[in-house]
Amino acid sequence: MGFGQSVLGMGIFEAAQLGLGSRGFGALMGRRAMNQYKDVFAEYDTATAERKAQIEKLYTDLTGRVLDSPGGIRALSQSLARDSGGYYGGDSAGMRYNAAMSRSDVAYRQLPGLADRASEGITQGFDTRTQYGQTGANAINTGYQNRYGTSMAMLEGLGNQERQDIGQQYDAYGAGVSQDLTSRGLGGTTVRGSMLAGNERERRDALGRMDERLRRERIGLHTGLTGDTLAARQYGLTQQLGLRGEALGAQQDARNFGMDTRFNAYGARADIARGGLDYRDQSYAQYLANRQAYGMMPHDTDIQTTRDQAQFLADIQTMPPQMPQFPNLYGG
């Protein structure tokens, strides 16, 4: 219910006229009072409308300053959008990533080189050790071979003297038998032939036993010398195989180290690139946020000031006109 509306549904002016009547001196005074009241009410409406217009003008001017001015919010937003699009749009992110990767390429190229040099050093060390081992094994083998050759050469004249002694012994025995039988007159008999034949059999048996014994001695010496030589060769071979195995293991470890280093370097390279890119993106995002905050500071102040002014105008109380008091012309 607006001002000027009574609880009975009629205007206060009509209610006043009804109460005062429409004739006589009272009616005249009532009409004058009502006209004055209407004038005051019109002034109240005018003042209220002026305050409303002032508030609307404050916000209209604020909109022009904050949004449409060269330094306004719309221009600031467009500038931030252009800068953000230029930084994040298109190939910019890829170019920044490639730039970060190129900066880490130096470290990436150096690490595998270090691993390769370490691998070469390990390989050279084992090669040198293997050569020393091979030289030592060859010297041992040569020593055993010389020992074998010298020992077997010393066996060449073994048994000659014994063979000669056996021959002389049986020759002397045969001669004695012949002489004894001849002195008895049996030199041309079969007895002498049988005796001499028995002597030759015993000679052959003695020489056979000597040869068998010498063969056993040669076999024993040969076996011992050969066993020592083979053992030395086996030891050298075992050492060579061990050194070769260690060298191969070291080379494999060095290669694995190189591969691991490459993979780790590649991962570190990517991490460095991503870290640098993230840092730059965060820094630029903070830069845009700071620009927005600093750009909005004067506008925020302007908006708050305008709100305060509008609130001040809205808080001004213009009291509405009061119902006029008419004289009681009729008594009561």
C-alpha positions as CSV (number, residue, x, y, z in Angstrom):
1,M,0.0,0.0,0.0
2,G,1.6,3.3,-1.1
3,F,1.6,6.6,0.6
4,G,-1.8,8.3,0.3
5,Q,-3.8,5.0,0.6
6,S,-5.9,4.6,3.7
7,V,-6.8,1.3,5.2
8,L,-10.3,1.7,3.9
9,G,-9.0,1.7,0.3
10,M,-9.5,5.4,-0.4
11,G,-7.0,8.3,-0.7
12,I,-6.3,10.5,2.3
13,F,-7.5,13.4,0.3
14,E,-10.8,11.8,-0.4
15,A,-11.1,10.8,3.3
16,A,-10.4,14.4,4.4
17,Q,-13.1,15.7,2.1
18,L,-15.5,13.2,3.3
19,G,-14.8,14.1,6.9
20,L,-15.0,17.9,6.4
21,G,-17.8,18.0,4.0
22,S,-18.0,19.9,0.8
23,R,-19.8,23.2,1.7
24,G,-19.4,26.0,4.0
25,F,-16.4,27.7,5.6
26,G,-15.0,24.3,6.8
27,A,-15.0,23.0,3.3
28,L,-13.1,26.0,2.1
29,M,-10.5,25.7,4.8
30,G,-10.2,22.0,4.1
31,R,-9.6,22.5,0.5
32,R,-6.9,25.1,1.1
33,A,-5.2,22.7,3.6
34,M,-5.4,19.9,1.2
35,N,-3.9,22.0,-1.6
36,Q,-1.0,22.9,0.7
37,Y,-0.6,19.3,1.6
38,K,-0.5,18.3,-2.0
39,D,2.2,20.8,-2.7
40,V,4.3,19.5,0.2
41,F,3.8,15.9,-1.0
42,A,4.9,16.9,-4.5
43,E,8.1,18.4,-3.1
44,Y,8.7,15.1,-1.2
45,D,8.3,13.2,-4.5
46,T,10.6,15.6,-6.2
47,A,13.3,15.2,-3.6
48,T,13.0,11.4,-3.6
49,A,13.2,11.3,-7.4
50,E,16.3,13.6,-7.4
51,R,18.1,11.3,-4.9
52,K,17.2,8.3,-7.1
53,A,18.5,10.1,-10.2
54,Q,21.7,11.0,-8.4
55,I,22.3,7.4,-7.3
56,E,21.6,6.1,-10.9
57,K,24.0,8.7,-12.3
58,L,26.7,7.6,-9.8
59,Y,26.4,4.1,-11.1
60,T,26.1,5.1,-14.7
61,D,29.3,7.2,-14.4
62,L,31.0,4.4,-12.5
63,T,30.1,2.0,-15.3
64,G,31.7,4.3,-17.8
65,R,34.8,4.7,-15.8
66,V,35.3,1.1,-14.7
67,L,34.2,-0.7,-17.9
68,D,34.6,1.5,-20.9
69,S,37.5,3.8,-20.1
70,P,41.0,3.2,-21.7
71,G,42.2,1.8,-18.3
72,G,38.9,0.1,-17.4
73,I,38.1,-3.5,-16.6
74,R,37.2,-4.4,-20.2
75,A,40.5,-3.1,-21.5
76,L,42.3,-4.9,-18.7
77,S,40.6,-8.1,-19.4
78,Q,41.3,-7.9,-23.2
79,S,45.0,-7.1,-22.5
80,L,45.2,-10.1,-20.1
81,A,43.5,-12.3,-22.6
82,R,45.9,-11.3,-25.4
83,D,48.9,-11.9,-23.2
84,S,47.6,-15.2,-21.9
85,G,46.8,-16.4,-25.3
86,G,50.2,-15.4,-26.6
87,Y,51.9,-17.2,-23.8
88,Y,49.7,-20.4,-23.6
89,G,48.3,-20.6,-27.1
90,G,49.5,-22.1,-30.3
91,D,53.1,-23.5,-30.2
92,S,54.2,-21.3,-27.3
93,A,54.2,-24.1,-24.7
94,G,56.0,-26.5,-27.1
95,M,58.6,-23.9,-27.8
96,R,59.2,-23.2,-24.1
97,Y,59.5,-27.0,-23.5
98,N,62.0,-27.4,-26.3
99,A,64.0,-24.4,-25.0
100,A,64.0,-26.0,-21.5
101,M,65.1,-29.3,-23.0
102,S,67.9,-27.7,-25.0
103,R,69.3,-26.2,-21.8
104,S,69.4,-29.7,-20.3
105,D,71.0,-31.2,-23.4
106,V,74.4,-30.2,-22.2
107,A,74.1,-32.3,-19.1
108,Y,72.4,-35.1,-21.0
109,R,75.3,-35.3,-23.5
110,Q,78.0,-35.2,-20.8
111,L,76.7,-38.0,-18.6
112,P,76.8,-40.8,-21.2
113,G,80.3,-39.7,-22.1
114,L,81.4,-40.0,-18.5
115,A,79.8,-43.5,-18.4
116,D,81.6,-44.5,-21.6
117,R,85.0,-43.3,-20.3
118,A,84.4,-45.2,-17.1
119,S,83.6,-48.3,-19.1
120,E,86.7,-47.9,-21.2
121,G,88.8,-47.5,-18.1
122,I,87.4,-50.7,-16.5
123,T,87.9,-52.6,-19.7
124,Q,91.5,-51.5,-20.1
125,G,92.2,-52.4,-16.5
126,F,90.9,-55.9,-17.0
127,D,92.7,-56.3,-20.3
128,T,96.0,-55.3,-18.6
129,R,95.3,-57.8,-15.8
130,T,94.5,-60.5,-18.3
131,Q,97.7,-59.8,-20.2
132,Y,99.7,-60.1,-17.0
133,G,98.0,-63.4,-16.2
134,Q,98.6,-64.7,-19.7
135,T,102.2,-63.8,-19.5
136,G,102.6,-65.6,-16.1
137,A,100.7,-68.6,-17.3
138,N,102.9,-68.8,-20.4
139,A,106.0,-68.6,-18.3
140,I,104.8,-71.4,-16.1
141,N,103.9,-73.6,-19.1
142,T,107.3,-73.0,-20.6
143,G,109.0,-73.9,-17.4
144,Y,107.1,-77.2,-17.2
145,Q,107.7,-78.0,-20.8
146,N,111.5,-77.4,-20.4
147,R,111.5,-79.6,-17.3
148,Y,109.7,-82.3,-19.3
149,G,112.1,-82.0,-22.2
150,T,115.2,-82.1,-20.0
151,S,113.9,-85.0,-17.9
152,M,113.0,-87.1,-21.0
153,A,116.3,-86.3,-22.6
154,M,118.1,-87.6,-19.6
155,L,116.3,-91.0,-20.1
156,E,117.9,-91.5,-23.5
157,G,121.0,-93.3,-22.2
158,L,119.3,-95.0,-19.4
159,G,120.0,-98.8,-19.4
160,N,123.0,-98.8,-21.9
161,Q,125.5,-99.6,-19.3
162,E,123.3,-102.2,-17.7
163,R,122.7,-103.8,-21.1
164,Q,126.4,-103.9,-21.7
165,D,127.0,-105.5,-18.3
166,I,124.4,-108.1,-18.9
167,G,125.9,-108.9,-22.3
168,Q,129.4,-109.2,-20.9
169,Q,128.1,-111.4,-18.0
170,Y,126.4,-113.9,-20.3
171,D,129.3,-113.8,-22.9
172,A,131.7,-114.6,-20.1
173,Y,129.4,-117.4,-18.9
174,G,129.0,-118.8,-22.4
175,A,132.8,-118.8,-23.0
176,G,133.4,-120.5,-19.6
177,V,130.8,-123.2,-20.5
178,S,132.5,-123.8,-23.9
179,Q,135.9,-124.0,-22.4
180,D,134.8,-126.4,-19.7
181,L,133.0,-128.7,-22.1
182,T,136.0,-128.6,-24.6
183,S,138.4,-129.6,-21.8
184,R,136.2,-132.5,-21.1
185,G,136.0,-133.5,-24.7
186,L,132.5,-132.5,-25.1
187,G,133.1,-129.4,-27.3
188,G,131.5,-130.9,-30.4
189,T,128.6,-132.5,-28.7
190,T,125.0,-131.5,-28.4
191,V,125.6,-130.8,-24.7
192,R,127.6,-127.7,-25.6
193,G,124.9,-126.5,-28.0
194,S,122.2,-127.0,-25.3
195,M,124.2,-125.2,-22.7
196,L,124.9,-122.2,-25.0
197,A,121.3,-122.1,-26.1
198,G,120.2,-121.9,-22.4
199,N,122.7,-119.2,-21.8
200,E,121.2,-117.1,-24.6
201,R,117.7,-117.6,-23.3
202,E,118.7,-116.3,-19.9
203,R,120.5,-113.4,-21.7
204,R,117.2,-112.5,-23.5
205,D,115.2,-112.8,-20.3
206,A,117.6,-110.6,-18.4
207,L,117.5,-108.0,-21.1
208,G,113.7,-108.2,-21.3
209,R,113.3,-107.7,-17.6
210,M,115.7,-104.7,-17.8
211,D,113.7,-103.2,-20.7
212,E,110.4,-103.8,-18.8
213,R,111.8,-102.1,-15.8
214,L,113.2,-99.2,-17.8
215,R,109.8,-98.8,-19.6
216,R,108.0,-98.6,-16.2
217,E,110.5,-96.0,-15.0
218,R,110.0,-94.0,-18.3
219,I,106.2,-94.3,-18.0
220,G,106.3,-93.1,-14.4
221,L,108.5,-90.2,-15.1
222,H,106.6,-89.3,-18.2
223,T,103.3,-89.5,-16.3
224,G,104.6,-87.3,-13.5
225,L,106.0,-84.7,-15.7
226,T,103.0,-84.7,-18.0
227,G,100.7,-84.4,-15.1
228,D,102.6,-81.5,-13.7
229,T,102.6,-79.8,-17.1
230,L,98.9,-80.5,-17.6
231,A,98.1,-79.2,-14.1
232,A,100.1,-76.0,-14.8
233,R,98.2,-75.6,-18.1
234,Q,94.9,-76.3,-16.4
235,Y,95.7,-73.7,-13.8
236,G,96.6,-71.2,-16.4
237,L,93.4,-71.9,-18.4
238,T,91.3,-71.6,-15.2
239,Q,93.0,-68.3,-14.4
240,Q,92.4,-67.1,-18.0
241,L,88.8,-68.1,-17.9
242,G,88.3,-66.5,-14.6
243,L,89.9,-63.3,-15.7
244,R,88.0,-63.3,-19.0
245,G,84.8,-63.9,-17.1
246,E,85.5,-61.0,-14.7
247,A,86.4,-58.8,-17.6
248,L,83.2,-59.6,-19.4
249,G,81.2,-59.1,-16.2
250,A,82.9,-55.7,-15.7
251,Q,82.3,-54.8,-19.3
252,Q,78.6,-55.7,-18.9
253,D,78.4,-53.8,-15.6
254,A,80.0,-50.8,-17.3
255,R,77.5,-51.1,-20.3
256,N,74.6,-51.4,-17.9
257,F,75.9,-48.4,-16.0
258,G,76.1,-46.5,-19.2
259,M,72.6,-47.5,-20.2
260,D,71.3,-46.7,-16.7
261,T,73.1,-43.4,-16.8
262,R,71.6,-42.6,-20.2
263,F,68.1,-43.5,-19.0
264,N,68.6,-41.6,-15.8
265,A,70.0,-38.7,-17.7
266,Y,67.0,-38.7,-20.0
267,G,64.6,-38.8,-17.1
268,A,66.5,-36.0,-15.4
269,R,66.5,-34.1,-18.6
270,A,62.8,-34.4,-18.9
271,D,62.3,-33.6,-15.2
272,I,64.5,-30.5,-15.6
273,A,62.5,-29.4,-18.6
274,R,59.2,-30.0,-17.0
275,G,60.3,-28.3,-13.8
276,G,61.5,-25.3,-15.7
277,L,58.4,-25.2,-17.7
278,D,56.1,-25.5,-14.7
279,Y,58.1,-22.8,-12.9
280,R,57.8,-20.4,-15.8
281,D,54.1,-21.2,-16.2
282,Q,53.5,-20.6,-12.5
283,S,55.5,-17.4,-12.6
284,Y,53.6,-16.2,-15.6
285,A,50.3,-17.1,-14.1
286,Q,51.3,-15.2,-11.0
287,Y,52.3,-12.3,-13.2
288,L,48.9,-12.2,-14.8
289,A,47.2,-12.5,-11.4
290,N,49.3,-9.6,-10.1
291,R,48.5,-7.5,-13.2
292,Q,44.8,-8.2,-12.7
293,A,45.0,-7.4,-9.0
294,Y,46.9,-4.2,-9.5
295,G,44.7,-3.3,-12.4
296,M,41.6,-3.8,-10.3
297,M,42.8,-1.9,-7.3
298,P,41.7,1.6,-8.5
299,H,38.5,0.3,-9.9
300,D,37.7,-1.5,-6.6
301,T,38.4,1.7,-4.8
302,D,36.1,3.6,-7.2
303,I,33.4,1.0,-6.9
304,Q,33.5,1.1,-3.1
305,T,33.5,4.9,-3.1
306,T,30.5,5.0,-5.4
307,R,28.7,2.5,-3.2
308,D,29.5,4.6,-0.1
309,Q,28.1,7.7,-1.9
310,A,25.0,5.9,-3.0
311,Q,24.5,4.5,0.5
312,F,24.9,8.0,1.9
313,L,22.2,9.3,-0.5
314,A,19.9,6.4,0.3
315,D,20.4,6.9,4.0
316,I,19.1,10.5,3.8
317,Q,15.8,10.5,5.4
318,T,13.2,12.8,3.9
319,M,10.2,12.6,6.2
320,P,6.9,12.3,4.2
321,P,4.4,15.0,4.9
322,Q,2.0,14.5,7.8
323,M,-1.7,14.5,7.5
324,P,-2.9,18.2,8.1
325,Q,-4.8,18.9,11.3
326,F,-8.1,20.6,10.4
327,P,-9.9,22.8,13.0
328,N,-13.0,21.4,14.6
329,L,-15.6,23.8,13.3
330,Y,-18.5,21.9,14.6
331,G,-17.5,21.3,18.2
332,G,-17.6,17.9,19.5
